[in-house]
Amino acid sequence: MLQARLKHSLPGFSLDVAFECRPGISVLYGPARSGKSLILQLLTGLATPTAGRVMLDDSILFDGETQVNLAPRLRRCGLVTPLFPHLTVTENLAFAAHGLPARERARRIKETLDQLELTGAANRLPAALTGNEPLRAALARALIRTPRLLLLDEPAHGLAPAHRQELYSILRSLEGVPILLATADLESSAEAAQSLLVLERGRLLQTGPTRQVLDHPASADAARLLGLHFLLPAEILALDPGRQTSRLRCLDAELTGPYYPGHLLGDRVTLCLLPSALRALPRSATPAANQLPLSLESIAERTQTVVLHFAEGVAVEIPRPAFEPLRTTREWLVELPPAALSIL
């Protein structure tokens, strides 16, 4: 297991994070210039933290207080980087395995080529590789010395969906190895992640199991960065702990919600709503409880679903087959089920 506390200062940027990575795939998600690549460099020893501590299993890789700072070659961290263009795949692997006994080096090269299904490309230069062979070869080079930690920086960038799925399948097969995958593309990587670390401007906004983080953002900043929810201001009008219900004012309407322990009457809160948890209905009668008449402003077509964007920033995601009969509808009601009314 990786345990890291990292502090680092650069002109105009400060990094201060603490996290753990267990065996399996952890995704480090954040926009450009949030510090993702810097974290990978600090873990591998290619850059030195200003302060902190990095432990991998029972080994201390870095400790600012005791001045421990292992050289990159001693850390057994595999960083996936582009291949050397003037060397064949086999020569790239041999370079990474330099220092091993000749017989051991040859054995590992053969086993790694077989594992990554690269035997047929072994004697080709990187420029002659096709599909996702360059990525698999780069991954093979990072794995040749059986690393205790595998690090990848935007590995799926530019990959076709089929090649991306193949990459994640390979990573999932690496049992017992913590894998930290840095990316700005949440949609293509979250499906493979067991845990998710949300990073912005050098700070971790939230960490945890992927589904928990995606479904329950810990803050408005995390929700905005994840981009899966929309936020609405609301006021608590009533709380009934006996019935486990509440009343909220939102968009000039009263809504019934679940009971919110730890809150008081009059508290101003932020509703964090998942578009797929709401319902959009043709407006044909007086709105019922938790139904709001809203103007449809735009439609976003997706592969399997349609997202309806209404006034006030409200969005509803519905399956495409359910939307097709309603495509010409002009007047809508948006229903906000009580169970969907999470607050921050």
N, C-alpha and C positions, 0 to 999 in steps of 0.2 A: 504493500500500500504506500502511496505517496502522501506525505504531509508537508505542506508548504506554507510559510509565512514570508511574504516578499515585500520589501519596501525599496523603491528606487526612484531617484529624482533625475530628471533631464530638464534642459531649458524649456520652460513652458508646459511641463508635464510631470505629474507625480503619480506613482503607482503604489498602492497599499492594499494588499489582498491576503487572505488566508483561506485555505481550502484543503480538501482531501480528495484523492482519487483512488478508488478500489479497483480490483481487476474487472475488466470490462471497458466499455466505451463511455467516456465522459466528454461532453461537448462544451467547449468554451465559446460562448456566443456573444458577439458584440459588433458594433459598427466599426468602420475604418478608424484608425487612430485611437482605439479604446485601450490598447495595451496587450492585445492577444499575442502578437509575435514576440513582444518583449518578454512576456512571461515564459514562452518556450525557450528563448535564449538564456534567461536566468536559470531555468531548470537544467539545461544542458551544460552550463558553465561557459557558454560563449560570451556572456556578459555577467558582471558581478553585481549582486544587489547592494544597495547602500546599507541595508540591515535586514535581519530576518533569520530564517532557519529552514533548511530543506532536508527531509528525511525520506529515504526510500527503503522500505522494509525496516531493517534494524541498522542501516548505515546512514551516517550523517554526511550529506554531500556538501552542505554549506551551513556555517553557523557564524553569524556576525560577531557574537560576543567572544567566542573562543578562537576566532580567526581560522576556522576550518574552511577550506575552499578547494575541494578536489578538482583536479584537471579534468577537462571534458572526456579524455580517453579512459579515465578511471571510473566514470560514473555509470557506465553501462546503460546509457539513455540512447535509444535509437531515434534519430531525427530524420524524417523523410525529406530529402532534398533532391533537386534535379540531378540526373546522371552526368558524369563527365562525358562531353560529346565526342572526345577523341578515343574513348575506350569502348570496347564491346561490353555487352552485358556481363559476360564472365569476367572480363578484366575489371569492371567496376566492382563486382563482388569480391574479387581477389584483393583489390586495393583496400576494401573495407575490412577484409580478414587478415590484413598484414600483421605479422607478429605471431600468428598461430603456427604450430608445427605444420610442415608441408602436408603430411597425410591428413591431419585434422582439417586443414584449410580446404583440401580437395573434397573431403567428405561433406563438409558443410555447404560448399558451393553446389554440389550435386543435389543434396537434400533440399536446399532452398530453391533451386531452379525447379525441382519436381513439385515442391509445395505450392509455388506460385504459378505453376504450369507455364514455365518459360524455357523449357528444354529446347524447343524449336527455334527460339530467338536468341539462344545463348551466344552465338558468334556474330550477332548483328550489332551495328553501331546504333546509338539512340535515334539518329535521324531516320533509320530504316524500320523502326518499330511502328506498329499501327494500333488503332483502337485504344484500349487502356493498358497496353503493354508497357509504355514508358512509366506509368504509375506503378504497375506491378513490379517492374524492375527496380524502381526507386525504393519500393517497400521491401523487396528482397534484400537490397543492400543494407537497409536499416536493421533487418532481422538477422543478418548473417552471424552476428556475434551474440545471439540470444539475449537481447536487451531485457532489463527488468522494468523498463518504462518506454513506451512508444509514443512519439510526438509527431503530429501532422498539422501542417498549416495550410488551410484551404485545399485539401486533397481532391475534393470533388469538383473544383472550379472548372467549368468547360466540359465536364463529362456528360455523355448521353445518359438518360435515366437507366438504361440496362447496364451500362458500365458502372454507374454509381452503385446500383444494387449489388453488383459483383464485388465491388470494393468493400462494401459494408459486410457482405457475407464472409469475405476473407478476414476482416478485422474481428468479426464475432467468433471466428474459429480459433483465435489466438487465446487459448484458455490460460488464466492465471496471470495475465499481463495487464497492468493499468495502461489504458490508452487515452491520451488527451488530444482531442481533435479541435483545433481552433478554426472558426468559420464566421462569416457574416451572413451566411445563407441558412437561416433556421429551418425553412421548409424542407430542404433536401437532406438535412442531417439529423433532425430531431427523431425521425423514425428509427434511427440506429442507436440512439443514445440511451443508456441506462440512467445517467444523471446529467443534469444541465447546470451550467454556471453562467449567469447573465452578467456581463461586464459592460461598464460604461465609464469612460473618462478615468480609467485606472482604479475603479472601485467595483466590487462585486455587489450587485443589487439583490441577488437571490441565488441560492444553490439548493439542490435537492433532487429527488427522483423526477425524471423528465415529465411524466404525466401530471404530477402534483404541481410543478412549476408552471406548466402551460395552462392548467385549469384554474389555478389559484395564485395569481401574481401577488407578491407580498406588499407591493406599493404601487402608486400611480406611475412612478418612473419605470418600474419593471413592466407594468402592463403596456405602457406606451412603446417601450423598446421591443417587447415581444410582438406587438402589433396584432394580436389575436382578439383582443377585447376592445370595447369602446367605453368611455367614461362619461358619467352624467352626475352633476351635483344634485344632492337631495338633502332633505331635512327630516329628522325623526319627529313625528307628531304624536305617536303613542307606542307604548311597549306593554305587552301582556305576557309575563313569564308563565302564567298558568296555562294559557293556550299556545304558548310558544309562537306568538305572532307579533307583528308590529304594523304601524301605519307610517307611510312616508309621503312627503310631498316632492314631486318631481315633474318637471315640464308642466307646471300649473295644474297637475292632477294629483289625486290621492291614490296611493298604491298599497296593497297588502303585501307584507314581506314576512320573512321568518323572524324569530326573536333574535336580537343582537345583544348578547351579554356584554356588560362592561360599558354600555352606552346610556346616555340620558336623554330625556325629552329636550327637544330643541337642538340637539347635536347636528351640526352640518357635516355630512359625510359624502363620500364619492361612491356611486354605484359602479361596479365593474361587471360589465355584461358581455356574455359570449354570444355572438350573432346566431350560432346554431342552436342555442337554448331558447330563442324567442320564436314566436309564431307571427306570420303575416297572413291576414284574412281579408277577403273582399269586404268592403264596408257597405252593408246592406241594411243595418239597423242601428239602434242606439247602442253605443259601446257598453259592454258588460264590464265586470270588475277586472281591473288591471289591463284594460284595453284602451289604447290611445289612437285617435284619428290623426294620421300624419300624412304629409304630402310626399309622394315618391319623387326623388330627384334624379336618381340614376340607377342603372343595372350593370353589374359586373358579372360577365359570364366566366365560369370555371369549367373544368373538365366534367365533374360529376354534379356540381351544385351551381346555384345562382345566388349572388349576394345583392339584396335590395338595399339601396342607400336612401334613407328618408331624411326629412328635415330634422334639425337639432342634433345631427350627428349619429342618429340611430341607424343600425344596420341589422338585417336579418338574413341568415343564410338558410336556403331551403334546397331540397333535392331537385334536380332538373325536371324529373317526371312530374313532380307536384306543381312546378311553376308553369309548365307549358299550357295547361288549360286556363291559366290566369294571366297570360302574357298581355292581354289587351286591357286588363283591369286598371282603372285610373284612381279609384277611391279605395283607400286601404285602412285597415285597423291593425295595429301592432300590439300583440299580447305579450305582457311581461309576466310569466309565471312566478309566483312567490319564491319557489326554490331557486330561480335563476338570479335573484336579487342579492348578489354578494356585495359587500361594502368594504372599502379600504379606509 
